[in-house]
Amino acid sequence: MAQQGSAGNVIAAICSFFIPGLGQLFQGRLLRAIIFFVLAIAFWSGSVVIPFLGLIIHVWAIVDAAVYRSR
């Protein structure tokens, strides 16, 4: 699979930039993709403090896709 910093991870990070969890789905990590997507949507649609948590989840999804190393 892809190494850290590879083109696949860059594409996955870009995918997660647009839709949280899409990068993980691109990498074949379905459960993590669902978790990031559901959490980001749940927090983004909240009140004033909650969207800040949505931003944190969204950035976390991007970073997670960018630094992923397959075993």
N, CA, C and O of each residue as an XYZ file, in Angstrom:
284
protein
N       0.837     -1.190      0.000
C       0.000      0.000      0.000
C       0.875      1.244      0.000
O       2.090      1.138     -0.165
N       0.296      2.395      0.178
C       1.010      3.669      0.076
C       1.898      3.929      1.285
O       1.569      3.549      2.409
N       3.017      4.578      1.036
C       3.917      5.007      2.098
C       3.560      6.431      2.500
O       2.925      7.158      1.736
N       3.969      6.825      3.695
C       3.696      8.171      4.160
C       4.317      9.176      3.192
O       5.476      9.029      2.804
N       3.558     10.187      2.805
C       4.033     11.192      1.872
C       3.890     10.797      0.412
O       4.276     11.555     -0.478
N       3.345      9.631      0.163
C       3.195      9.185     -1.222
C       2.043      9.929     -1.889
O       1.251     10.604     -1.231
N       1.972      9.790     -3.195
C       0.915     10.453     -3.955
C      -0.464      9.991     -3.496
O      -1.405     10.785     -3.474
N      -0.593      8.716     -3.130
C      -1.879      8.204     -2.652
C      -2.334      8.889     -1.382
O      -3.520      9.177     -1.218
N      -1.398      9.153     -0.478
C      -1.753      9.842      0.757
C      -2.099     11.302      0.503
O      -2.972     11.860      1.169
N      -1.426     11.916     -0.445
C      -1.742     13.311     -0.787
C      -3.146     13.391     -1.370
O      -3.921     14.277     -1.013
N      -3.468     12.480     -2.253
C      -4.821     12.458     -2.830
C      -5.850     12.194     -1.746
O      -6.908     12.822     -1.735
N      -5.556     11.272     -0.832
C      -6.476     10.965      0.261
C      -6.682     12.183      1.160
O      -7.803     12.454      1.588
N      -5.608     12.917      1.446
C      -5.724     14.113      2.282
C      -6.569     15.176      1.587
O      -7.371     15.853      2.230
N      -6.390     15.321      0.280
C      -7.201     16.283     -0.476
C      -8.670     15.863     -0.467
O      -9.559     16.705     -0.338
N      -8.920     14.577     -0.603
C     -10.303     14.070     -0.536
C     -10.928     14.381      0.817
O     -12.082     14.802      0.892
N     -10.157     14.173      1.894
C     -10.669     14.451      3.236
C     -10.843     15.937      3.476
O     -11.643     16.335      4.323
N     -10.108     16.766      2.747
C     -10.289     18.212      2.860
C     -11.699     18.600      2.423
O     -12.334     19.451      3.045
N     -12.185     17.976      1.354
C     -13.505     18.306      0.837
C     -14.626     17.618      1.606
O     -15.653     18.232      1.896
N     -14.430     16.356      1.931
C     -15.437     15.597      2.690
C     -14.693     14.770      3.731
O     -13.929     13.873      3.376
N     -14.907     15.063      5.020
C     -14.207     14.304      6.052
C     -14.512     12.813      5.937
O     -15.674     12.416      5.846
N     -13.473     12.001      5.941
C     -13.636     10.555      5.839
C     -13.471     10.018      4.431
O     -13.253      8.820      4.250
N     -13.572     10.880      3.431
C     -13.445     10.412      2.051
C     -12.035      9.911      1.765
O     -11.860      8.962      1.001
N     -11.042     10.529      2.363
C      -9.663     10.072      2.186
C      -9.438      8.694      2.772
O      -8.747      7.861      2.185
N     -10.032      8.458      3.945
C      -9.915      7.139      4.563
C     -10.632      6.099      3.704
O     -10.159      4.970      3.572
N     -11.757      6.468      3.129
C     -12.476      5.567      2.230
C     -11.618      5.257      1.001
O     -11.566      4.114      0.547
N     -10.959      6.263      0.476
C     -10.033      6.094     -0.659
C      -8.913      5.118     -0.312
O      -8.446      4.371     -1.172
N      -8.482      5.125      0.949
C      -7.411      4.236      1.401
C      -7.930      2.851      1.784
O      -7.139      1.968      2.117
N      -9.232      2.653      1.740
C      -9.809      1.357      2.044
C     -10.105      1.143      3.514
O     -10.273      0.000      3.941
N     -10.175      2.198      4.297
C     -10.442      2.096      5.729
C     -11.881      2.550      5.994
O     -12.123      3.680      6.418
N     -12.818      1.655      5.739
C     -14.238      1.973      5.769
C     -14.721      2.425      7.146
O     -15.413      3.437      7.251
N     -14.370      1.697      8.197
C     -14.866      2.036      9.532
C     -14.390      3.420      9.955
O     -15.181      4.216     10.461
N     -13.122      3.715      9.757
C     -12.583      5.030     10.124
C     -13.240      6.123      9.282
O     -13.501      7.216      9.785
N     -13.507      5.841      8.016
C     -14.179      6.808      7.142
C     -15.565      7.154      7.667
O     -15.948      8.323      7.711
N     -16.307      6.139      8.061
C     -17.651      6.363      8.591
C     -17.592      7.164      9.880
O     -18.392      8.079     10.079
N     -16.656      6.831     10.754
C     -16.531      7.538     12.035
C     -16.213      9.014     11.806
O     -16.867      9.881     12.386
N     -15.226      9.309     10.973
C     -14.874     10.710     10.714
C     -16.046     11.467     10.088
O     -16.327     12.602     10.473
N     -16.719     10.853      9.142
C     -17.824     11.522      8.461
C     -18.969     11.824      9.426
O     -19.473     12.946      9.470
N     -19.370     10.829     10.187
C     -20.501     11.003     11.100
C     -20.173     12.028     12.186
O     -20.998     12.890     12.489
N     -18.975     11.943     12.774
C     -18.604     12.900     13.816
C     -18.516     14.325     13.277
O     -18.997     15.261     13.915
N     -17.909     14.491     12.119
C     -17.775     15.834     11.545
C     -19.145     16.431     11.240
O     -19.394     17.596     11.548
N     -20.017     15.656     10.648
C     -21.366     16.157     10.337
C     -22.127     16.477     11.617
O     -22.802     17.503     11.698
N     -22.025     15.612     12.608
C     -22.736     15.832     13.865
C     -22.263     17.105     14.561
O     -23.074     17.867     15.086
N     -20.944     17.335     14.564
C     -20.426     18.517     15.242
C     -20.594     19.786     14.410
O     -20.855     20.850     14.971
N     -20.453     19.701     13.090
C     -20.615     20.888     12.248
C     -22.034     21.423     12.323
O     -22.243     22.629     12.188
N     -23.000     20.566     12.533
C     -24.401     21.006     12.538
C     -24.881     21.440     13.912
O     -26.077     21.661     14.100
N     -23.976     21.568     14.882
C     -24.350     21.934     16.248
C     -24.453     23.432     16.457
O     -24.608     24.195     15.504
N     -24.365     23.847     17.714
C     -24.493     25.259     18.074
C     -23.158     25.978     17.905
O     -22.404     25.641     16.992
N     -22.841     26.953     18.750
C     -21.666     27.804     18.576
C     -20.365     27.076     18.891
O     -19.425     27.141     18.098
N     -20.284     26.392     20.014
C     -19.042     25.724     20.422
C     -18.832     24.440     19.630
O     -17.695     24.079     19.323
N     -19.889     23.768     19.307
C     -19.802     22.475     18.637
C     -19.146     22.555     17.256
O     -18.372     21.657     16.924
N     -19.408     23.579     16.427
C     -18.718     23.624     15.127
C     -17.195     23.682     15.253
O     -16.487     23.211     14.363
N     -16.687     24.248     16.337
C     -15.251     24.240     16.559
C     -14.750     22.801     16.676
O     -13.676     22.475     16.171
N     -15.515     21.951     17.334
C     -15.155     20.534     17.419
C     -15.259     19.870     16.045
O     -14.480     18.974     15.722
N     -16.218     20.312     15.246
C     -16.331     19.808     13.881
C     -15.103     20.143     13.062
O     -14.643     19.332     12.258
N     -14.565     21.351     13.266
C     -13.344     21.752     12.580
C     -12.169     20.884     13.013
O     -11.351     20.483     12.185
N     -12.086     20.598     14.300
C     -11.009     19.744     14.809
C     -11.103     18.343     14.203
O     -10.089     17.786     13.782
N     -12.287     17.777     14.153
C     -12.487     16.451     13.558
C     -12.122     16.482     12.074
O     -11.491     15.555     11.566
N     -12.518     17.540     11.389
C     -12.240     17.667      9.959
C     -10.732     17.715      9.705
O     -10.228     17.015      8.827
N     -10.019     18.530     10.463
C      -8.562     18.623     10.317
C      -7.906     17.292     10.684
O      -6.953     16.865     10.033
N      -8.415     16.642     11.720
C      -7.889     15.347     12.133
C      -8.031     14.327     10.992
O      -7.123     13.531     10.750
N      -9.167     14.356     10.302
C      -9.377     13.433      9.185
C      -8.362     13.688      8.072
O      -7.859     12.746      7.459
N      -8.065     14.957      7.812
C      -7.084     15.297      6.777
C      -5.702     14.790      7.159
O      -5.018     14.157      6.354
N      -5.298     15.070      8.389
C      -3.967     14.655      8.855
C      -3.872     13.131      8.900
O      -2.853     12.559      8.510
N      -4.924     12.477      9.372
C      -4.931     11.016      9.450
C      -4.736     10.389      8.059
O      -4.012      9.405      7.911
N      -5.384     10.963      7.056
C      -5.227     10.446      5.698
C      -3.825     10.712      5.164
O      -3.274      9.897      4.424
N      -3.252     11.846      5.536
C      -1.932     12.219      5.016
C      -0.801     11.377      5.595
O       0.184     11.120      4.902
N      -0.916     10.943      6.842
C       0.184     10.248      7.490
C      -0.038      8.738      7.594
O       0.756      8.046      8.233
N      -1.078      8.226      6.994
C      -1.402      6.799      7.090
C      -0.309      5.946      6.468
O       0.188      6.236      5.379
N       0.050      4.895      7.179
C       0.966      3.867      6.666
C       0.284      2.518      6.785
O      -0.199      2.148      7.855
N       0.246      1.799      5.703
C      -0.336      0.455      5.778
C       0.660     -0.462      6.469
O       1.866     -0.213      6.475
N       0.128     -1.519      7.047
C       0.987     -2.434      7.809
C       1.566     -3.492      6.950
O       2.312     -4.343      7.437
